[in-house]
Amino acid sequence: MKVRNKNILIVLLISHFLSIPYFIEAQQSEKEKLQKDKQRIENEIDYTNKLLTETQRTRQTSLNQLTLLNRQVKQREELLKNINSIINAIDGQIKLSSDSIMMLQNELQRYKDEYARLIVAASKHRSSYEKLMFVFSADDFNQAYKRIKYLQQYSEYRKSQAERIRSTEAELSKKIIALELQRAGKVALRNDHEREKQQLAKERNKQNESVQNLSKKEKELLAKLRENERALNRLQKAIEKIIAEEIRLARETAKKTGTVHTGDFALTPEEKLVSSNMEANKGKLPWPTERGVIGASFGANPHPVLKGIKTQNNGIDIITHKGAEARAVFEGEVANVLTIPSLNNVVIVKHGNFLTVYSNLNQVFVKRGDKVTTRQNLGVIHTDNEEVNTKLHFEIWKGKELQNPEHWIARGKAM
């Protein structure tokens, strides 16, 4: 029973060591992905800092400043989690590297022991005379030939064993250097983590200070909130009117052709292709701005200052820099260009059964009926000079259904 258990243990150890290279590769791949995420988050933080610097031109604390500070705090928290994940990945790599080094050390010792035995054996037949006598003392020619081959193979084996020792020592040296680099990288990341924690504490202090300053302007904030709600309601009615007209046309077309109306828009074969292509690109669409950060997400959002008040967002609000342009996220046709108080100019683009909405434009480059291509500039986004706030309100509709734009645009691609 003891022998059987020992054999099982040996098999398990061999399986573990054989799987080490695979796990090292998997750990390295995961670490590289995390490092790319770290770079993306750091780029987002840098850009948010740039936007915050722009808002400092006004001495008064603004809601836009607070929104950016809130975003920066979230980005910093995400960065800290990311750094922790990379440290954990490095810990895994260090463990696997240590196991690999131990395996190589055992392998090297085995090669050296075997080589030592070969040297001892070779010392018994040191001279050429002894080798010749070993051959000539054979009983017949066939046995003599086998002894010659044995001596040749023995000599080659000794050479190969020496080469194995050299190559294993070289590989072991590389592994040890790599392990030291991994440990140094871990130390550097721990230092980064500590610096980011300190920075996060500073940003939270600024965040709390901004909330306190803005709390003194509750009436002003509430008035702006109601004004914005009225503007968004007017926008929603305008979009619903376009949708209702598209569905009416589809119903009439179905009646003329004797087909069943499905509730979708009346689409030409070309528009159907555009619609299906856009559906296929869900999660991969370019951002409607070249650079930007999301200031308000889709759905219900608690007001950052006014307690107990939530705002309903039919899309997302993207904060960007002054002079930035809105761009089409997919090819389509301009369904309408509107002017809505507090939202300035609005461009609505039809992509088959989809509508994308670009609100708060100061200047518009397109008109109704124009064909647009992916990433084509539609207009310059309006900047509120009082708050130094450049913000695009962006929506996506599929027929009558509102979509969460964050599910459609590529994550982190606006940096």
Residue pairs with C-beta under 8 A, 6 or more apart in sequence:
16 99
17 99
17 100
17 103
20 96
20 99
20 100
20 103
21 100
23 92
23 96
24 93
24 96
24 97
24 100
27 89
27 92
27 93
27 96
28 93
30 89
31 86
31 89
31 90
31 93
34 82
34 85
34 86
34 89
35 86
37 82
38 79
38 82
38 83
38 86
40 412
40 415
41 75
41 78
41 79
41 82
42 79
43 415
44 75
44 293
44 412
44 415
45 72
45 75
45 76
45 79
47 291
47 292
47 293
47 415
48 68
48 71
48 72
48 75
48 293
49 72
50 321
51 68
51 293
51 319
51 320
51 321
52 65
52 68
52 69
52 72
54 321
54 322
54 388
55 62
55 64
55 65
55 68
55 387
55 388
55 389
57 388
58 386
58 387
58 388
61 209
61 210
61 213
61 214
62 386
62 387
62 388
62 389
63 214
63 221
63 224
63 304
63 305
63 387
64 295
64 319
64 384
64 387
64 388
64 389
64 391
65 210
65 387
66 207
66 210
66 211
66 214
66 304
66 305
67 295
67 296
67 304
67 319
68 293
68 295
68 319
69 203
69 206
69 207
69 210
70 207
70 304
71 293
71 294
71 295
71 319
72 203
73 200
73 203
73 204
73 207
76 196
76 199
76 200
76 203
77 200
79 196
80 193
80 196
80 197
80 200
83 189
83 192
83 193
83 196
84 193
86 189
87 186
87 189
87 190
87 193
90 182
90 185
90 186
90 189
91 186
93 182
94 179
94 182
94 183
94 186
97 175
97 178
97 179
97 182
98 179
100 175
101 172
101 175
101 176
101 179
104 168
104 171
104 172
104 175
105 172
107 168
108 165
108 168
108 169
108 172
111 161
111 164
111 165
111 168
112 165
114 161
115 158
115 161
115 162
115 165
118 154
118 157
118 158
118 161
122 154
122 158
124 130
125 131
125 134
131 151
134 147
134 151
135 144
135 147
135 148
135 151
136 144
138 144
138 146
138 147
211 304
211 305
214 221
214 304
214 305
215 305
218 305
218 306
221 303
221 305
221 306
222 306
222 309
225 303
225 306
225 309
225 311
227 342
228 311
228 342
229 311
230 342
231 340
231 341
231 342
231 343
232 314
232 343
232 393
234 340
234 341
234 343
235 314
235 338
235 340
235 343
235 346
235 357
235 359
235 393
236 314
238 336
238 338
238 340
238 346
238 348
239 348
239 355
239 357
239 395
239 397
240 400
242 335
242 336
242 348
242 355
243 355
243 397
243 399
243 400
246 265
246 266
246 350
247 263
247 264
247 265
247 399
247 400
249 265
249 266
250 261
250 262
250 263
250 264
250 265
250 266
251 261
252 266
253 266
254 260
254 261
254 266
255 261
263 399
263 400
264 353
264 399
265 271
265 350
265 352
265 353
265 399
267 275
267 352
267 353
271 350
271 352
271 353
272 352
273 352
274 330
274 331
274 332
274 351
274 352
275 351
275 352
275 353
275 354
276 352
277 330
278 285
278 330
278 351
278 352
278 354
281 330
282 407
282 408
283 407
283 408
283 409
283 410
283 411
284 410
285 329
285 330
285 408
285 409
285 410
286 327
286 329
286 374
286 375
286 409
286 410
286 413
287 318
287 329
287 409
287 410
287 413
287 414
288 318
288 326
288 327
288 328
288 329
288 356
288 358
288 392
288 394
288 409
289 318
289 320
289 324
289 325
289 326
289 327
289 381
289 392
289 414
290 320
290 324
290 325
290 327
290 414
291 320
291 321
291 324
291 414
291 415
292 318
292 319
292 320
292 324
292 392
292 414
293 318
293 319
293 320
293 414
294 316
294 317
294 318
294 319
294 406
295 317
295 318
295 319
295 391
296 311
296 313
296 316
296 317
297 313
297 316
297 406
298 313
298 314
298 315
298 316
298 402
298 404
298 405
298 406
299 312
299 313
299 404
300 310
300 311
300 312
300 313
301 310
301 311
301 312
301 313
302 309
302 310
303 309
303 310
303 311
314 395
314 402
315 357
315 393
315 394
315 395
315 396
315 402
315 405
316 393
316 394
316 405
316 406
317 391
317 392
317 393
317 394
318 391
318 392
318 394
318 414
319 389
319 390
319 391
320 381
320 390
320 391
320 392
321 390
322 383
322 388
322 390
323 380
323 383
323 390
324 380
324 381
324 390
324 392
325 377
325 378
325 379
325 380
325 381
326 347
326 358
326 361
326 377
326 378
326 379
326 380
326 381
326 392
326 394
327 375
327 376
327 377
327 378
328 349
328 356
328 372
328 373
328 374
328 375
328 376
328 378
329 356
329 374
329 408
329 409
330 349
330 351
330 354
330 356
330 374
331 351
331 371
331 372
331 373
331 374
332 349
332 350
332 351
332 352
332 354
332 356
332 371
332 372
333 349
333 350
333 369
333 370
333 371
333 372
334 347
334 348
334 349
334 350
334 366
334 367
334 368
334 369
334 370
334 372
335 348
335 349
335 350
335 355
335 368
336 346
336 347
336 348
336 368
337 345
337 346
337 347
337 348
337 364
337 366
337 367
337 368
338 345
338 346
338 348
339 345
339 346
340 346
340 359
343 359
343 360
343 393
344 359
344 360
344 361
344 362
344 382
345 360
345 361
345 362
345 363
345 364
345 379
345 382
346 357
346 358
346 359
346 360
346 361
347 357
347 358
347 361
347 364
347 366
347 378
347 379
348 355
348 356
348 357
348 358
349 355
349 356
349 357
349 358
349 372
349 378
353 398
353 399
354 396
354 397
354 398
355 395
355 396
355 397
356 394
356 395
356 396
356 397
357 393
357 394
357 395
357 396
357 397
358 378
358 379
358 392
358 393
358 394
359 392
359 393
359 394
359 395
360 381
360 382
360 391
360 392
360 393
361 378
361 379
361 380
361 381
361 382
361 392
362 379
362 380
362 381
362 382
362 383
363 379
363 380
364 378
364 379
365 377
365 378
365 379
366 372
366 376
366 378
366 379
372 378
381 390
381 391
381 392
382 390
382 391
383 389
383 390
384 390
384 391
394 405
395 402
395 405
396 402
396 403
396 404
396 405
396 408
397 403
